[in-house]
């Protein structure tokens, strides 16, 4: 029975080592892919996307809005405003 436990631990360690090697290989491939990117081309794309995001955020509309305009909204007085 003790022998079974030892082989179980060895098997678990072997699986752990294989998993770590696989993770290391994947990270190495991602690293290689990042170094192969054409940074100048991606810089232009990122600038364009960031500018588009800025334009949308500046206009404060994302897509279409079915909300009424703010000048149609009712303004309610609070108790503090009524006292003044």
C-alpha beads as a LAMMPS data file, in Angstrom:
LAMMPS data file: protein, C-alpha beads

84 atoms
83 bonds

1 atom types
1 bond types

-500.0 500.0 xlo xhi
-500.0 500.0 ylo yhi
-500.0 500.0 zlo zhi

Masses

1 110.0

Atoms # bond

1 1 1 0.000 0.000 0.000
2 1 1 2.869 2.388 0.759
3 1 1 4.336 1.604 -2.652
4 1 1 1.094 2.682 -4.357
5 1 1 1.147 6.013 -2.526
6 1 1 4.742 6.653 -3.607
7 1 1 4.024 5.941 -7.251
8 1 1 0.957 8.153 -6.990
9 1 1 3.105 11.025 -5.700
10 1 1 5.693 10.421 -8.416
11 1 1 2.948 10.370 -11.031
12 1 1 1.563 13.635 -9.661
13 1 1 5.020 15.240 -9.734
14 1 1 5.595 14.045 -13.304
15 1 1 2.256 15.515 -14.392
16 1 1 3.161 18.783 -12.651
17 1 1 6.504 18.959 -14.446
18 1 1 4.848 18.280 -17.812
19 1 1 2.259 20.986 -17.105
20 1 1 4.955 23.518 -16.197
21 1 1 6.936 22.645 -19.339
22 1 1 3.802 23.139 -21.433
23 1 1 3.112 26.509 -19.788
24 1 1 6.733 27.558 -20.353
25 1 1 6.533 26.585 -24.017
26 1 1 3.303 28.549 -24.466
27 1 1 4.772 31.643 -22.816
28 1 1 7.834 31.356 -25.058
29 1 1 5.615 31.209 -28.156
30 1 1 3.645 34.251 -27.009
31 1 1 6.913 36.073 -26.369
32 1 1 8.163 35.246 -29.868
33 1 1 4.856 36.386 -31.399
34 1 1 5.033 39.722 -29.572
35 1 1 8.583 40.365 -30.766
36 1 1 7.569 39.580 -34.369
37 1 1 4.774 42.191 -34.389
38 1 1 5.167 45.194 -36.647
39 1 1 5.020 47.881 -33.951
40 1 1 4.738 50.817 -36.381
41 1 1 1.684 49.328 -38.092
42 1 1 0.000 48.552 -34.774
43 1 1 0.790 52.019 -33.454
44 1 1 -1.246 53.582 -36.274
45 1 1 -4.135 51.196 -35.650
46 1 1 -4.119 51.822 -31.904
47 1 1 -4.058 55.579 -32.463
48 1 1 -7.053 55.294 -34.800
49 1 1 -9.059 53.117 -32.374
50 1 1 -8.225 55.354 -29.418
51 1 1 -9.279 58.424 -31.417
52 1 1 -12.592 56.748 -32.340
53 1 1 -13.166 55.849 -28.685
54 1 1 -12.369 59.426 -27.676
55 1 1 -14.835 60.826 -30.227
56 1 1 -17.590 58.525 -28.941
57 1 1 -16.815 59.328 -25.308
58 1 1 -16.700 63.046 -26.089
59 1 1 -20.170 62.978 -27.616
60 1 1 -21.314 60.835 -24.649
61 1 1 -23.356 58.572 -26.919
62 1 1 -22.632 54.949 -27.482
63 1 1 -24.835 53.634 -30.239
64 1 1 -28.384 54.900 -30.354
65 1 1 -30.128 56.187 -27.295
66 1 1 -33.863 56.092 -26.764
67 1 1 -33.669 58.499 -23.840
68 1 1 -35.339 61.888 -24.193
69 1 1 -33.079 64.915 -24.369
70 1 1 -32.121 66.584 -21.093
71 1 1 -34.146 69.750 -21.737
72 1 1 -37.337 67.629 -21.619
73 1 1 -36.547 66.215 -18.169
74 1 1 -38.460 67.489 -15.190
75 1 1 -36.372 69.212 -12.511
76 1 1 -37.628 68.540 -8.995
77 1 1 -36.855 70.923 -6.172
78 1 1 -35.278 69.461 -3.070
79 1 1 -36.254 70.553 0.430
80 1 1 -33.055 72.624 0.741
81 1 1 -33.908 74.635 -2.374
82 1 1 -37.457 75.289 -1.107
83 1 1 -36.105 76.860 2.116
84 1 1 -33.997 79.455 0.293

Bonds

1 1 1 2
2 1 2 3
3 1 3 4
4 1 4 5
5 1 5 6
6 1 6 7
7 1 7 8
8 1 8 9
9 1 9 10
10 1 10 11
11 1 11 12
12 1 12 13
13 1 13 14
14 1 14 15
15 1 15 16
16 1 16 17
17 1 17 18
18 1 18 19
19 1 19 20
20 1 20 21
21 1 21 22
22 1 22 23
23 1 23 24
24 1 24 25
25 1 25 26
26 1 26 27
27 1 27 28
28 1 28 29
29 1 29 30
30 1 30 31
31 1 31 32
32 1 32 33
33 1 33 34
34 1 34 35
35 1 35 36
36 1 36 37
37 1 37 38
38 1 38 39
39 1 39 40
40 1 40 41
41 1 41 42
42 1 42 43
43 1 43 44
44 1 44 45
45 1 45 46
46 1 46 47
47 1 47 48
48 1 48 49
49 1 49 50
50 1 50 51
51 1 51 52
52 1 52 53
53 1 53 54
54 1 54 55
55 1 55 56
56 1 56 57
57 1 57 58
58 1 58 59
59 1 59 60
60 1 60 61
61 1 61 62
62 1 62 63
63 1 63 64
64 1 64 65
65 1 65 66
66 1 66 67
67 1 67 68
68 1 68 69
69 1 69 70
70 1 70 71
71 1 71 72
72 1 72 73
73 1 73 74
74 1 74 75
75 1 75 76
76 1 76 77
77 1 77 78
78 1 78 79
79 1 79 80
80 1 80 81
81 1 81 82
82 1 82 83
83 1 83 84
